[in-house]
Amino acid sequence: MMDKKRDVLILGAGLSAISTAYFLQDKPEIGSITLLEKEDRPGGLCRSIRKDGYTYDIGPHILFSKDKEMLELMLSVLDEGRNDLVRSNQILYKGRRIQYPFENDLSKLPEAELQYCINAFNNNPYEDYDVTNMIQFFLKTFGEGITNTYLRPYNEKIWKYDPAFMNTSMVERIPKPTSEEIRRSAAGETIQGYLHQLYFSFPSQGGIQAVPDGFLRRLKGEKCRVVCGAEVTRVEKAGERWRVLAGGETYEADQLISTIPVQALTGAWAGTTPELQAHVDRLRYNSIIISFVRLPYDLCGENFAFMIPDKNVLFHRISKMDFLGEAYHRAPEEATYMVEVTYRKNDQVDRLTDGEFRDRIRQGLVDIGFAKAKEDAEFIDITKYQYAYVIYDLEHTQNMAYIRKHYSDRGIVLNGRFGNFEYWNMDKILRESFELSKRL
């Protein structure tokens, strides 16, 4: 006798949820897959915002990866095609443009900073130590000159967290040039670093949401459905099946996968214990504000993203949407920017009034030389997103080990950046969803 087919409920409908459904749908033992999304449309952090004829993303997403299989899969679902581009990212430092990554273009620094960086690198007292946190990694790898000139201030600015209290999980993302390359860059040669990200692709239309939309179009309607406006408010076990209350409706399934923030899952989970809640409460993350700003002229040139370590400028990164292709460039003379500011609830950024926030952005654009006057900057839109960046603080590993075990022991599968509370890029999310589908 044929075994009964299993019904699957996936909480959330971001890229991790959609790709999990995509990989699961062809398995003969799966009867149905339902995705429950609290927003009015799917996409999660990969949603694109459309306003007044413009399209922008929640941060500068680009398509690149060392995982060629997942990269090709992402590119294959772009039904409207893609633009293939060469990275042109810069660091704005004391009125100078340093090619990213910083340590590969040291000769463009003012002479005093250049000598500080290269002398500290050549005579580094920290290079033989084992490291246990991010700042120790910076000092060991680059010396105190490069660390104090750029890496420390920029990371303190983006994370709003002291790197001494962050573990080393993020350092694999940091370019690691050879000693020879750093010395060559100090001598006047600009070195191309981070080569796997040098060339990247971007959807020719629709913003980064073209990727999850492409997967959505490939979900089989007879087996998969996405329900929007369905915020999860209760999760419980009902005999051998799962019961979920979302958007005022009740859903049941044999298998439960959660890609919603683990904080939201724990708030809805009927089996939450004080100890589980305590571990979840100790997780750290940053929220983000994306300002989409138009200027009637272009002072940044043919470049994409700019990192700004100066703490007097509110934003840590600004990205030019026009760089990404014709569909993102409406008028020849203008330039449009995604301006990123990280924050946490009740911090100094969160306490700014709307007027103060806009004034700080406008002043920052003047300070970095992108605006001639504050009144030239026109705000097209401002988007806030609560869950943006996972912070790998010193307790992250032990907190997540407890949380994962709690849910795994009870048969709830965690996936996605905030479902599993890991800082995963799009390629990593696809890989994890693929491997999850094989395990299930």
Secondary structure, DSSP 8 states (H G I E B T S, - for coil): -----EEEEEE--BHHHHHHHHHHTT-TTEEEEEEE-SSSSSBGGG-EEEETTEEEESS---B--S-HHHHHHHHHT-TT-EEEEE---EEEETTEEEESSGGG-GGGS-HHHHHHHHHHHHT-TTTTS---SHHHHHHHHHHHHHIIIIIHHHHHHHHSS-GGGB-SGGGGGS----HHHHHHHHTT------GGGTEEEEESSSGGGHHHHHHHHTS-TTTEEEE-S--EEEEEEETTEEEEEETTEEEEESEEEE-S-HHHHHHHBTT--HHHHHHHHT-EEEEEEEEEEEESS--S-S--EEE---TTSS-SEEEEGGGG-GGG--STT-EEEEEEEEE-TTSTTTTS-HHHHHHHHHHHHHHTTS-SSGGG-EEEEEEEEEEEEEE-BTTHHHHHHHHHHHHHHTTEEE-STTTTT----HHHHHHHHHHHHHH-
